[in-house]
Amino acid sequence: MELREEQIFTDLTQIAENQELISDKCEMNKWRKISYRTGMYGGHMLVAAESIIQEKVTFQLNLQGWYHIYLCFINMRKRNYTYVKLSNDLCYTGIEAAQRENPRKWCDTEYVEEIYWKSADLTNQKIIMAKSDSCDPSVSGLVWIRCVPMTEAEIERHRAKKEKNRCVQMHFDEDSYAKDTFETEDDYLIKLYALKDSNADFARWKFLLTTIERKTMILFLF
């Protein structure tokens, strides 16, 4: 097996295909480029303010083979809710950054936090980021992308889905599963597609049909 190294993209402006959607100022319909430095990395993140509606931005990774994908988000003292997906995914995954207060309470803080997103074959794949269409006001933004190559054993385990610590149920009453408008069968199937590589046996969530009627659906994954 060809040896592959971990890849971290700390400057998102360098791998973004649609450069015309990026600005170093806060402009309508554009992602803002902001420089950052942490104890480990430095570069440029991409952020969208609450009131700004912009087009999706596509990141060209140029990777081959299977990787664990980690994404880093920033706490900007506002709700950071961002849509991301791979180019062959049918729908976005909505990810909300954690919000924590400064324990000393004497000033606001901004910090970044990396999370595991998914494992996938990234051959000919790109990552697409979009502003959330959630009904709640929020910013959207991504700091860096880190891809860790998977071993042959990890790939086999992922494909077999025989992990002993399987999640038997996932319950949603937030996120796009609860807040988006579902009108057709395809609307439901597209949202479920985002969960098909998870280790859940079935998912359950509540969603609004009207302003006064709530129902619950239990759906089994394939």
BATI-300910 format. One record per residue (C-alpha): x, y, z; residue in one letter. Coordinates in steps of 0.5 Angstrom, whole numbers, plus 500, padded with zeros to 3 digits. Layout:
+-----+-----+-----+------+
:   u :   v :   w : code :
+-----+-----+-----+------+
:   X :   Y :   Z :    A :
...
+-----+-----+-----+------+
This chain:
+-----+-----+-----+------+
:   u :   v :   w : code :
+-----+-----+-----+------+
: 500 : 500 : 500 :    M :
: 503 : 507 : 498 :    E :
: 505 : 511 : 504 :    L :
: 501 : 517 : 505 :    R :
: 502 : 523 : 510 :    E :
: 497 : 527 : 514 :    E :
: 495 : 533 : 510 :    Q :
: 492 : 540 : 514 :    I :
: 490 : 546 : 510 :    F :
: 491 : 552 : 514 :    T :
: 490 : 557 : 509 :    D :
: 483 : 556 : 506 :    L :
: 484 : 561 : 501 :    T :
: 489 : 557 : 498 :    Q :
: 485 : 551 : 496 :    I :
: 478 : 555 : 495 :    A :
: 476 : 554 : 487 :    E :
: 471 : 560 : 487 :    N :
: 476 : 566 : 489 :    Q :
: 471 : 571 : 487 :    E :
: 467 : 569 : 493 :    L :
: 472 : 571 : 498 :    I :
: 474 : 578 : 500 :    S :
: 478 : 581 : 506 :    D :
: 473 : 586 : 508 :    K :
: 465 : 584 : 510 :    C :
: 462 : 585 : 503 :    E :
: 455 : 582 : 501 :    M :
: 455 : 575 : 498 :    N :
: 462 : 574 : 499 :    K :
: 466 : 570 : 505 :    W :
: 471 : 574 : 509 :    R :
: 478 : 572 : 509 :    K :
: 481 : 573 : 516 :    I :
: 488 : 571 : 518 :    S :
: 489 : 567 : 525 :    Y :
: 494 : 564 : 529 :    R :
: 494 : 558 : 534 :    T :
: 499 : 555 : 538 :    G :
: 500 : 550 : 532 :    M :
: 497 : 553 : 526 :    Y :
: 496 : 560 : 522 :    G :
: 493 : 561 : 516 :    G :
: 486 : 564 : 513 :    H :
: 480 : 562 : 515 :    M :
: 473 : 564 : 512 :    L :
: 467 : 567 : 515 :    V :
: 460 : 569 : 513 :    A :
: 456 : 574 : 518 :    A :
: 449 : 573 : 520 :    E :
: 446 : 578 : 515 :    S :
: 450 : 576 : 509 :    I :
: 448 : 571 : 504 :    I :
: 453 : 568 : 500 :    Q :
: 454 : 562 : 495 :    E :
: 457 : 556 : 497 :    K :
: 465 : 555 : 496 :    V :
: 469 : 549 : 494 :    T :
: 475 : 547 : 496 :    F :
: 480 : 543 : 492 :    Q :
: 484 : 537 : 496 :    L :
: 487 : 533 : 491 :    N :
: 487 : 527 : 495 :    L :
: 487 : 520 : 493 :    Q :
: 485 : 514 : 498 :    G :
: 481 : 514 : 504 :    W :
: 482 : 519 : 510 :    Y :
: 479 : 521 : 517 :    H :
: 477 : 528 : 516 :    I :
: 477 : 533 : 521 :    Y :
: 474 : 540 : 521 :    L :
: 476 : 546 : 525 :    C :
: 471 : 552 : 527 :    F :
: 471 : 558 : 531 :    I :
: 467 : 561 : 537 :    N :
: 465 : 568 : 535 :    M :
: 461 : 569 : 541 :    R :
: 455 : 568 : 536 :    K :
: 452 : 561 : 534 :    R :
: 457 : 558 : 528 :    N :
: 452 : 554 : 524 :    Y :
: 456 : 551 : 518 :    T :
: 454 : 547 : 512 :    Y :
: 459 : 542 : 509 :    V :
: 459 : 536 : 504 :    K :
: 463 : 532 : 500 :    L :
: 462 : 533 : 492 :    S :
: 459 : 527 : 491 :    N :
: 454 : 527 : 498 :    D :
: 447 : 529 : 496 :    L :
: 446 : 533 : 502 :    C :
: 450 : 538 : 507 :    Y :
: 451 : 536 : 514 :    T :
: 450 : 542 : 519 :    G :
: 455 : 543 : 524 :    I :
: 454 : 548 : 530 :    E :
: 461 : 550 : 533 :    A :
: 461 : 549 : 541 :    A :
: 460 : 555 : 545 :    Q :
: 463 : 556 : 552 :    R :
: 464 : 562 : 556 :    E :
: 470 : 565 : 559 :    N :
: 471 : 562 : 566 :    P :
: 473 : 569 : 569 :    R :
: 467 : 572 : 566 :    K :
: 471 : 579 : 565 :    W :
: 472 : 579 : 557 :    C :
: 469 : 575 : 551 :    D :
: 474 : 570 : 548 :    T :
: 474 : 567 : 541 :    E :
: 477 : 560 : 540 :    Y :
: 478 : 555 : 535 :    V :
: 476 : 547 : 536 :    E :
: 477 : 541 : 532 :    E :
: 472 : 536 : 531 :    I :
: 472 : 529 : 527 :    Y :
: 467 : 530 : 521 :    W :
: 467 : 523 : 517 :    K :
: 471 : 518 : 514 :    S :
: 471 : 517 : 506 :    A :
: 475 : 516 : 500 :    D :
: 477 : 523 : 498 :    L :
: 479 : 520 : 491 :    T :
: 477 : 526 : 486 :    N :
: 473 : 529 : 492 :    Q :
: 472 : 536 : 494 :    K :
: 469 : 539 : 500 :    I :
: 463 : 544 : 499 :    I :
: 462 : 549 : 505 :    M :
: 455 : 553 : 505 :    A :
: 452 : 558 : 509 :    K :
: 446 : 555 : 514 :    S :
: 439 : 556 : 511 :    D :
: 437 : 555 : 519 :    S :
: 431 : 560 : 521 :    C :
: 436 : 562 : 527 :    D :
: 441 : 567 : 526 :    P :
: 448 : 565 : 525 :    S :
: 455 : 566 : 523 :    V :
: 458 : 561 : 518 :    S :
: 465 : 559 : 518 :    G :
: 471 : 554 : 517 :    L :
: 478 : 555 : 520 :    V :
: 482 : 549 : 517 :    W :
: 481 : 542 : 514 :    I :
: 485 : 536 : 517 :    R :
: 486 : 529 : 513 :    C :
: 489 : 523 : 516 :    V :
: 490 : 517 : 512 :    P :
: 487 : 511 : 514 :    M :
: 490 : 504 : 514 :    T :
: 488 : 498 : 511 :    E :
: 485 : 495 : 517 :    A :
: 481 : 502 : 519 :    E :
: 478 : 502 : 512 :    I :
: 476 : 495 : 512 :    E :
: 472 : 496 : 519 :    R :
: 469 : 502 : 516 :    H :
: 466 : 498 : 510 :    R :
: 464 : 492 : 514 :    A :
: 461 : 497 : 519 :    K :
: 461 : 491 : 525 :    K :
: 464 : 496 : 530 :    E :
: 462 : 493 : 537 :    K :
: 460 : 500 : 540 :    N :
: 454 : 502 : 535 :    R :
: 449 : 507 : 536 :    C :
: 442 : 504 : 537 :    V :
: 439 : 511 : 536 :    Q :
: 440 : 518 : 534 :    M :
: 435 : 523 : 536 :    H :
: 434 : 530 : 533 :    F :
: 430 : 536 : 535 :    D :
: 435 : 541 : 532 :    E :
: 439 : 542 : 526 :    D :
: 436 : 542 : 519 :    S :
: 433 : 536 : 520 :    Y :
: 428 : 539 : 525 :    A :
: 428 : 546 : 522 :    K :
: 428 : 545 : 514 :    D :
: 421 : 544 : 510 :    T :
: 420 : 537 : 508 :    F :
: 415 : 537 : 502 :    E :
: 417 : 530 : 498 :    T :
: 419 : 524 : 500 :    E :
: 426 : 525 : 496 :    D :
: 427 : 531 : 501 :    D :
: 427 : 526 : 507 :    Y :
: 431 : 521 : 503 :    L :
: 437 : 526 : 502 :    I :
: 437 : 528 : 509 :    K :
: 438 : 521 : 511 :    L :
: 443 : 520 : 506 :    Y :
: 448 : 524 : 510 :    A :
: 447 : 519 : 516 :    L :
: 448 : 513 : 511 :    K :
: 456 : 512 : 513 :    D :
: 454 : 513 : 521 :    S :
: 454 : 507 : 526 :    N :
: 447 : 509 : 527 :    A :
: 442 : 503 : 527 :    D :
: 436 : 508 : 526 :    F :
: 434 : 515 : 527 :    A :
: 429 : 519 : 530 :    R :
: 427 : 526 : 530 :    W :
: 421 : 531 : 531 :    K :
: 420 : 536 : 526 :    F :
: 414 : 542 : 525 :    L :
: 409 : 540 : 520 :    L :
: 405 : 547 : 522 :    T :
: 406 : 552 : 527 :    T :
: 401 : 548 : 532 :    I :
: 402 : 541 : 529 :    E :
: 408 : 536 : 531 :    R :
: 409 : 529 : 529 :    K :
: 415 : 524 : 530 :    T :
: 418 : 520 : 525 :    M :
: 422 : 514 : 526 :    I :
: 426 : 512 : 520 :    L :
: 431 : 506 : 519 :    F :
: 438 : 507 : 515 :    L :
: 440 : 503 : 509 :    F :
+-----+-----+-----+------+
